[in-house]
Amino acid sequence: MSKYRQNSRVARRWLESLRRRRGVSLLEVMFAIGVAAIGLLGVMALVPVGLHEVGRGEVVERSSRLAMNAMAEFQTRGFANRNFWR
């Protein structure tokens, strides 16, 4: 048997299997829904963590701004000058 005939038989079998299969089974749909649900639960679990980190970032940003204002005040009043403290 030639290689061409063998390949055409394989291709014919594959096409016939595709013709027989017309849709997805209920089991496949349920499995896909389960996988999607697990993925969504994982994402939903990260939302509170993200909100907490945003809150921490706001506190750090506010503290940094306060420290920068204090340092500017320190330099404006001349406290950064060595001679001021003698």
Summary of the structure (lengths in Angstrom):
residues: 86
radius of gyration: 34.5
end to end distance: 105.3
largest distance: 105.3
contacts: 150
relative contact order: 0.04
helix: 85%
strand: 0%
